[in-house]
Amino acid sequence: MITATGLGSGLDIQGLVDSLVAAERAGSDFQLNRQSARLQAKFSALGSLKSALSTFQSSLTSLNSLSTFTRNTATSSDSGILAASADGDAVAGNYAVTVSQLAAAHSLAGPAIASDETVAVGTGSLTFRFGTTDYQPGTDTYNGFVENTETSSATVVIDSSNNTLQGIMTAINDADIGVNASVVFDGSGYRLLMSPTDTGLNNSLEITVADNDGNNTDLSGLSQLAFNASATNMEQTVAAQDAQLTINGLAITSAGNSIDSAIEGLTLTLQQTSVSPVQVTVAPDTQGVKTAVNQFIDGYNQFIGLANALSAYDPDTRQAAALVGDFSLRSIQGQINSILRGSVPGLAGSIATLAELGITTTGDGTLTIDESRFDEVLAADPGRVTQMFTAYGTANNGQLAYLGASNLTQPGEFSVEVTSLAQAGFYSGASVLPSFIGQGAGNNVVVDDDNDEFSLSVDGITASIALTQDTYTSGADLATEIQTQINSASALVSAGVSVSVAYDSDADNLVITSDSSGSDSTVEFLTVDTNTAAELGLDVGAGTAGTDIEALIDGVAATVTGNILTAGSGTAAEGLRVEVNTATTGDKGTITFSRGIAARLDDLLDSMLDIEGALSDRIDSLDSRLDDIEERRERLELRWEAVRERYTRQFNALDSLLGQLEGTSQFLEQQLSGLLQPNTGGNG
């Protein structure tokens, strides 16, 4: 780089070069700065607009959710006595609830032992059954036990490795059989407490002991923990009992203190008994709807406030905001306003616009709500308010239920026709059972060690089954035993899967049918005992799978899962999901679908905010143009640097010349000065 010195002439060459370059580049810098500022303002403004649209869309979330409109609330006049909650299936009403008794779990305490860790109690096994116990603690009278057929028995083995109280407690808890065990110190010794995990009269404990000392009922060894008709060596500290209450005077009993089956959609959680009735009120959650509407109004008003600021013009200062007259902003506002000010497609009647709900536009474009008018409409016709805002379908009868729709579902009325019913999967056993008709000699089946165990899969859930060893003289009794044991299997219970088992007297075989229907409904035997196939007719193999219903939506075949129909692609109903509850084929009615304001706005904003949408393309274009300006600046900087170097060379050359001239001038002055000196000598 050439450096401007000015040493020869004393000129400020650097200042001269800077001034000349600045003068030359002033025009192009001004033009680039003006373009950059204008583009940057639009870029920032459109970015702010996009952010405001995203915030506005977020404000629609609750209003566009069907659950907002179907939610109910339940209130209790005394939550210390009972708490109440409701879901969308609850029916509005008032209920007087009196709690006379809380459900309790059976509790048994073993005899006191000197040490819980070092004293061996005994070895053998403990077998637990659940059911209803008839026991009088005052007289220690055990009158009987009736097993709960919905549960299964369990056995815990106690050996030398776990025969202390602590070891027995751990073995029971680790077995995870529905029994809780703990050790407590009562002041004189350690006692083992046992209780079922479930409360209720039908969940009390029967404990039988196989004691290795040879006596299963005495007060020594493991038999100290027996509680059954033969030995009540454990003390009953709490009797099992059901909750007892009345709802509007109707007596109700429940095995648990959480009651969700008495009134559909309503759950009562009992805390204490009561003397007087507790008032429970179930009502639609109108406050939740109003909150969602106000969130939408606030979200829109924030958006329109920013839009107004970005498109404002001040005539006094003649200053225009970045997006005055901008086509993108005009288009966005126009599309949003078209939805807000228009009627909801597919809705007929007096309420189809926001204004008819009490939501109107003010002079600055913001929305305001007439609370009294909105409350009036919401109270009179909550279903219409739902249709006004969200995507919603209504059925014209109880055989159909609207479940949902896709973004492609168009408003309209769609017919539903069932052409074939769903069938349940089943397994039909071989005809090897004796004829039980007439109950003649030999008409029985013996279940023993050779045929009492098998494993099967029901609706894809696997379980291992053990039948009660006994002699069955009735096909119905055998079928009941198999059904009880299958439906008691924990894996099936947890999955909500069950079967029905029947004895076919015509074919002398067993038929096991899944309680579900559809293509996922299956019954398959995976393993069987040695003689199970020969004596019970149950062998390894798959049964007959169930079939789904076949149905049409708007005349076009629907996709079916169970009893859920989904309208096919390429139709106006595409994506519409409907539940069908029917036992017959034929025309099942219609679903009327509408897409409310919040749903339509959400779809619109989705398209506007799409990364490949017009607004994003516009912002990307401005960003590219700003990058172009920066590249032009860089190219111009190279040009001005070359100009600077050229001027610097020229001025340095001038400076050198001036320096030389200055030197010559000084030399000449010296020479001339010598020539012009006066002669001081005389002439004689």
Residue, then its C-alpha position, 0 to 999 in steps of 0.5 A: m500500500i502506498t503511504a501519503t507522506g507530504l514530507g516534500s511539500g508539507l501538503d496534507i496529502q492524506g487529507l486531500v486523498d480522503s476528501l477526494v475519495a469521499a467526494e467520489r463515493a458519496g453518491s454510491d454510498f448514499q444510494l446503497n445506504r438508502q436501499s439497505a435502510r429501506l430493505q432492512a425496514k421491510f425485512s424487520a417489519l415482515g419478520s415482526l408481522k410473521s411473529a405476530l401471526s404466530t402469536f395470534q395462532s397460539s391464541l387460538t389453541s384452546l378455542n380450536s379444541l373441541s374439549t374446551f366446549t365439551r368440558n364439564t365442571a363438578t363442584s362439591s359443597d363440602s370437599g372435606i366430605l367428598a370431592a367431585s370431578a366431571d368429564g365431557d360425558a357427564v350430564a348437567g344436574n344437581y345431586a344430594v350425596t350422603v356418605s354413611q360408610l367409607a370403604a375399607a381394606h381387610s387387615l390381619a395381624g399375626p402373633a407377636i414375635a420377639s425379633d423380626e430379623t432373627v427369629a425363624v417363624g417357619t417354612g412352607s407356603l402361604t396361599f392367598r384368596f380374595g373374596t367375602t369373609d363371614y367372620q365375627p371377631g368378638t366370638d372368633t367365629y369364622n362362618g365361611f368364605v366366598e371367593n371373588t371369581e374376578t380375582s385369582s389365588a396366589t401362593v408364596v413359598i417360604d423357605s430357610s432364606n426368608n422365614t423371619l418376619q422381615g423375610i416373609m414381608t419381603a417375599i409377599n411384597d415382591a410377589d406382587i399378588g395384590v397383598n401389602a405386608s408390613v412389620v410393626f412393633d406393638g410395644s411387646g413384640y413384632r407383628l406381621l400386618m397383611s391387607p389386600t391392596d383393594t378395599g371392599l367387602n369382596n376383597s377380604l383375605e383368606i390365608t391357608v398354610a402348608d406348614n412344613d412342620g406337618n400341622n397347618t392350623d396350630l400356633s407354631g411354625l408358619s401356620q401362625l399366619a393362617f386365617n381361614a375356616s380351619a384356623t383364625n390364628m391371625e387377628q382381624t384388626v380391620a374388617a373389609q367393608d364397602a362404601q355406602l352412600t345415597i345419591n338423591g336418596l338412592a342407596i349406592t355401594s362401592a368397593g372403593n372410595s372413588i366412585d365413577s360408575a354411579i353417574e356417567g362422567l362423574t367421579l366422586t371421591l369419598q373422604q369422610t362420612s357425613v350427617s347431612p347431604v353434600q350438594v354436587t353440581v355438574a355444569p358445562d365449563t362456560q368459564g373455560v369457553k369464555t376464557a378461550v374466546n377472550q384469548f382469541i380476541d386479545g391475540y387478534n387485537q395484538f396482531i391488528g395493533l402491530a399491523n396498523a403500526l406497520s402500515a401507518y402514515d403520519p401526515d404531519t411529519r410525512q413519515a410512512a411506516a415500513l409496510v404502507g401499501d405493502f401487498s403482503l400485509r394487505s393480503i394477510q389482513g384481507q384473508i383474516n378479515s374475510i373469515l372474521r366478518g363472514s358467516v361460518p360455512g354450513l351453518a344456517g339460522s340466526i347465529a352464524t357470524l361473530a357479530e351475532l355472538g356479540i363480538t364486533t369490530t371497533g373503529d381501529g379494527t380491534l375486536t370487542i365482546d358484548e359479555s351479556r350477549f355472548d353469555e346469553v347465546l352460550a347459555a341458550d345454545p352451547g352447541r351452536v357456539t361450539q360450531m361457530f369456533t371449532a371444527y365440529g360434527t353433529a349426528n342426527n341420531g344416537q347410532l353415530a358419534y362424531l370423533g374428528a376430521s382432517n384439514l381436508t374435510q369440507p363442511g357439509e352433510f354426509s350419510v353413513e351406511v353400514t353394509s356389513l357388521a363387525q364380528a368377534g374372533f373366536y376359537s372353537g374346540a374339538s368335539v371331544l367332550p361327553s354329552f352332558i344332556g341327561q346327566g347319565a353315568g360318566n357324563n363328566v370331565v375331570v380336570d387334573d395335573d394332565n390338563d389343567e394348564f394352558s396359555l393363550s393370546v386374546d386380542g394379542i395379549t398373552a396369559s397363562i391359565a391354571l384351571t381348578q382341579d375338579t370333576y365337572t358334571s355340566g358343560a356350563d360349569l366347565a365353561t364358567e370355570i374356564q371363563t373365570q380363570i381366563n378373565s382373572a389373568s392379570a395381563l388380560v385384566s390390565a389390558g381390558v381384554s376378556v372372553s366369553v366361554a360357552y358349551d355347545s351342546d350340539a357339538d359337545n365342544l367349548v367355544i371361546t369368543s373375544d369380547s371385542s370385535g373387529s380385525d384385532s379380535t382374536v383367540e389363539f392357544l399357544t401351549v396346552d397340557t399333555n391331555t388338554a386336547a384329548e380331554l377338553g378339545l383345546d389344542v395349540g392353534a389360532g381360532t377364527a379372527g374377527t372382522d371389521i364392519e364395512a361401511l360407506i361415508d357419503g357413498v364411498a367405502a370408509t377405512v375401518t378400525g373396529n367400529i371407527l370409520t374414516a372417510g376416504s381420500g378424494t371425497a368432500a368428507e376426506g378425513l372425517r372420523v365417525e364411531v358407529n354403534t349398531a347391531t344392524t346394517g343399513d342407513k345409519g343417518t348423517i353427520t353434519f360437519s362445519r369448520g368454525i372460525a378458529a379452525r379456519l383461522d388456524d388453517l389459514l395461519d398454518s399456510m401463511l406461516d409455512i416455511e415454503g409459504a409466500l410470506s417466508d419467500r418474501i422475507d427470504s427474498l429481502d434477506s437475499r437482496l440485503d446480502d446483494i447490497e453487502e456484496r456490492r459494498e465489498r466490491l465498491e470498497l475494492r474499487w475505492e481502495a484502488v482509487r485511493e492508491r491512484y490518488t496517493r501515487q499522484f500526490n506523492a509524485l507531486d510532493s516529490l516534484l515540489g520537494q525537488l523544486e523547493g531544493t532547486s529554489q534554495f540552491l538558486e537563491q544561494q547562488l544568486s545571493g553570492l553573485l549579488q554581494p557588494n565589492t568592498g575593495g578600494n581602487g588605489 
